[in-house]
Amino acid sequence: MRCRAAPAHIDNRSGTGHAAGFLSPGGLWQQWADAQPWPAEPADRRVDELCALVDRYAPIPR
């Protein structure tokens, strides 16, 4: 599934499961991602890099 790293990352870091319903096959996230004109791999890599940056400078409190 394209570009799903951000919601899954946020759930993992915050210990929640809010993204699961959006990330299921055919769910809203997949529908949105499939409609985008960019290729999946570079977008996924950029999201992973942004998530790492946020983890470093603005960690989610637990």
Secondary structure, 3 states (H helix, E strand, C coil): CCCCHHHHHHHHHHCCCCCHHHHCCCCHHHHHHHCCCCCHHHHHHHHHHHHHHHHHHCCCCC
